[in-house]
Amino acid sequence: MRVLGVDPGLTRCGIGVVEGVAGRPLTMIGVGVVRTSADADLGHRLVAVEQGIERWLDEHRPEYVAVERVFSQHNVRTVMGTAQASAVAILCASRRGIPVALHTPSEVKAAVTGSGRADKAQVGAMVTRLLRLAAPPKPADAADALALAICHIWRAPAQNRLQQAVALHASKAPKTPKTPASPPATKGRTA
């Protein structure tokens, strides 16, 4: 399974590609960051993020794209930029028919480090170890993108089995018959 992980952001959008299957050693295929200038117009920044993601999709041909789920922060401006970059990543993948999975930061941290409260240094250290790298990817957005890809590779088989079980259960559940509508109440006598 080849997964492109996206740590969305307008100034730095982390991108990482990991290949492998759960239970076996994983391989980093590529890692980087799509950068935009904070001084640039929002529309131009979003186009730059789109072009960067499209280049990664063209070059690495992932089977899945894993994007960090945007969560509420105190800084609304930061959350808006993150959400916009996230939407661009989802759009790029969906346009190509590539399935997209969203993972929360705590899900990713828990999958990679064993703790949903791990800090960026711990995530970077575990990504380095899991992918057998010489040093943690810099900046942290790049390491976070790899962590997203790792999380998806490890979680996808269980999630797929769960979805299949739910679908099977739903297909075997007895259908409740629709009750016919009651005739409207009438006033007075009918003949």
VEXMI-783967 format. One record per residue: x, y, z of N, C-alpha, C, CB in turn. Coordinates in steps of 0.2 Angstrom, whole numbers, plus 5000, padded with zeros to 4 digits. Each point is the difference from the previous one (the first is absolute). Glycine has a CB too. Layout:
N
XYZXYZXYZXYZ;...
//
This chain:
191
500449945000499650065000500550065000499049945006;500850114990500450064999499550065002500849954991;499450095014499650055003500450065000499449925007;500250144991500350065000499750045006500250004987;500250025018499750035006500150084999500349905007;499250134995500050084999499950035007499649994988;500950055014499950045006499850074998500849935007;498650094992499850064997500250065003499049944996;501250115000500150075003500150044994500649955010;499350114991500150054994500750024999498950045002;501549975004500750024999500449944999499850105008;500149854996500449944999499549945000501050055005;498949924989499649944999500449945000499150064994;501049905011500449945000499749944996500450035011;500149944985499849954996500549945001499550084991;500249865009500449945001499749944997500550055010;499949914987499849944997500349945003499850064989;499849895013500249945004499749944996500250065011;500249894989499749944997500149945004500350044989;499249915012500149945004499349985002501150045004;498949915000499449975003500149995007499849944989;499650065015500149995007500349945002498950065001;501549945004500449955003500749984996498949965003;501250084992500749994997500450075000499549914992;501150095007500450064999499750054995501049945004;499050124997499750054996500650044996499050015007;500950014987500550044996499850074999500449894995;500050165006499950074998500250004993500250055011;499349984985500150014993500250074998499249914998;500550145006500250064999499750055006500149984987;500250075014499850055005500250074998500149915009;499450144992500250074999499550055003500649964989;499450105009499650055002499850044994500550005012;498950024987499750054995500050065004499349924993;501150135005500050075004499750054996501049975005;498650084998499850064997500250065005499049944994;501050125003500250065003499350025004500950034991;499249995015499550035004499850074997500449945010;500050094986499850064997499650004994501050045005;499049904992499649994994499350005001500949934996;498750084999499350004999499749935002500050104992;499549895012499749945002499949954994499550065010;500249974984499949964994500649974997499050074998;501549975002500749984997500349955005500250114994;499749895012500349955005499649944999500350095008;499149914991499649944999500249964994499050055007;501149994988500249974993500749975001499350094994;501149945010500749985001500049935003500550125000;499149885005499949935004499749954996499850065010;499749964985499749954996500549974995498950065001;501549994996500549984995500649955004499850114993;500349915013500549965003499849935001500450105006;498949894997499749945001500049964994499350055010;500449984984500049974994500649974997499150084998;501549965003500649974998500249945004500450114998;499549895009500149945004499549944998500450075009;499049944989499649954998500249974993499050065006;501249994989500349974994500649965001499550104994;501049925010500649975001499949935004500650114999;499049895006500049945004499449954999500750075008;498849964989499449954999499849965006500449994988;499450055017499849965006499349974999500650085007;499349874997499349965000499550035004500649904997;499750145008499550035005500450075002499549895005;500150164997500250065003499750015007500150054989;500449965016499850015007500150075002500349885003;499250164999500050075002499950015007499650034988;500750015015499950025007499350035001501250015003;498449965001499350035001500150075004499449885000;500350174997500050065003499650005007500250064989;500149975016499750005007500050075002500349885003;499350145002499950065002500650025004498849995001;501450074998500650035003499750075003500949944993;499550095011499850075002500150054995500449975012;500150024984500250054994499649994994501150015005;498350024994499649994995500350014993499050045007;501550014993500350014993500449944998500150125003;500349855002500449944999499549944998500950045008;498649954995499549954998499750014993499849985012;500150084986499750014994500549984994499350105005;501449924996500549994995500149925000500550115002;499549865004500149925000499449974996500650015011;498850014990499449984997500050014993499350025010;500950034988500050024992500649954997499650125002;500949885001500649954997499749935000500950085004;498849905001499749935001499549994994500250005013;499450054986499549994995500349994993499250075007;501449974992500349994993500349935000500350135000;500049845005500349945000499449954998500950035008;498549974995499549964999499750004993499750015012;500350064986499750014993500549974995499550105003;501249914998500549974995499949925000500850105002;499149875003500049935001499349974997500850005010;498750044992499349984997499950004993499650035011;500750034986500050014993500349944996500150125002;500449845001500349954997499749935002501150075000;498449935004499749945003500449965005499550004989;500950045014500549975005499650005007501150034994;498849925010499650005006500450055005499549884998;500150165006500350045005499849985007500050094991;500449915013499949985007500250065005500149884998;499550145006500150055005500249975007499350094994;501349945009500249975006500150065005500549904995;499350105011500150055005500750005002498850005004;501550064998500650005003500249955006500050124996;499549875008500149955005500049934998499450085008;500249904987500049944997500749984997498750014997;501650044999500649994997500649995006499650074990;500349985015500549995005500049935004499950135001;499549855000499949945003500249944996499050055006;500949954988500249954995500849995000498950024993;501450045006500750004999500450005007499850074990;500049965015500450005006499749965006500450114997;498949875002499749975006499650045005500949924999;499250155000499750055004499750054996500849985009;498550044991499750054997500250075002499149924999;501350085006500250075003500850014998499149995009;501249974987500750014998500150074997500149874999;500550155002500250074997500349994994500250055011;500050004985500350004993500649965000499450104997;501049915008500749975001499949925000500550105006;499049884998499949935001499849974993499750015013;499850024984499849984994500649994995498850065002;501650004997500550004996500549945001499950124999;500249875008500549945002499749934998500450075009;499049924992499749944998500049994992499350005011;500550054986500050004992500749984998499150094999;501449945004500749994998500149925001500450125003;499449865003500249935002499649954995500250045012;499149974987499649964997500249994992499150035008;501150034990500250004992500849994999499050074998;501349925008500849985000500350064996499849885001;500150185001500350064997500650025005498950044995;501649995002500650035003499850055005500749974990;498850075008499950065005499250024999501250044999;498549995006499350024999499950054994499849985012;499750014984499950044994499850075003499549914993;500850145004499950075002499650044994501150005007;498550054994499750025007499549945003500250124997;499649905008499549955004499449984995500450055011;499450004985499449994996500249944995499750125000;500949874998500249944996499949945004500850074993;499549935013499949945004499349985002501150035005;498550024996499349995001499649974994500050105008;500249924986499749974994500249934999500150114995;500549875007500249935000499649965005501250034996;498750005010499649975006499349994997500850055009;498949994988499449994997499949944996499850125000;500749884995500049944996500149935003500550084991;500049925014500149945004499349985004501250035002;498550025001499449995004499549974995500250105008;499749924986499549984996500249924998499750124995;500949875003500249934998499849955006501050054993;499149985013499949955006499350005002501150035004;498550024995499350005002499549984994500350095008;499949914986499649994994499749935000500650084994;499849875008499749934999499549995006501149964996;499050065010499550005005499350044998500949985009;499250084988499550044999499649974994500650105004;499749874991499749964994499649945003500950044992;499449925012499649955003499450025004501049935001;499050125003499550035003499450024996500850045009;499450004985499550024996499749954996500750104998;499749845000499749954997499549965005501049994993;499150015013499649965005499450045001501049965006;499050114994499450045001499649994994500650095007;499749924987499649994993499749935000500850084994;499549875008499749935000499450005005501249954997;498950075009499550005005499450044997500850005009;499350064988499550044997499649964995500650115003;499749854993499749974994499649945003500950034992;499349945014499649945002499550025005501049944999;499050135003499550025005499350004997500850075006;498749904998499350004997499850074999499749895006;499950124988499750064998499450015004500650004989;499350065014499350015003499650024995500550035011;498949944988499550024995499750075002499749884998;500250164996499750065001499349995002500850054992;498949995013499349995002499650054995500349975012;499250014986499650044995499750065004499749904993;500350155003499750075004499349995001500850074994;499049955012499350005002499650054996500449975012;499050014986499650044996499850065004499549904994;500550165003499850065003499450005004500650064991;499349975015499450005004499550044996500749995011;498749984990499450044996499550025005500249944990;499550125009499550025004499349984998500850105003;498849895001499449984998499949934998499850114997;499649875001499949934997500249994993499149995008;501149954991500149984993499549954998501250025001;498649984993499449954998500349944997499450094998;
//
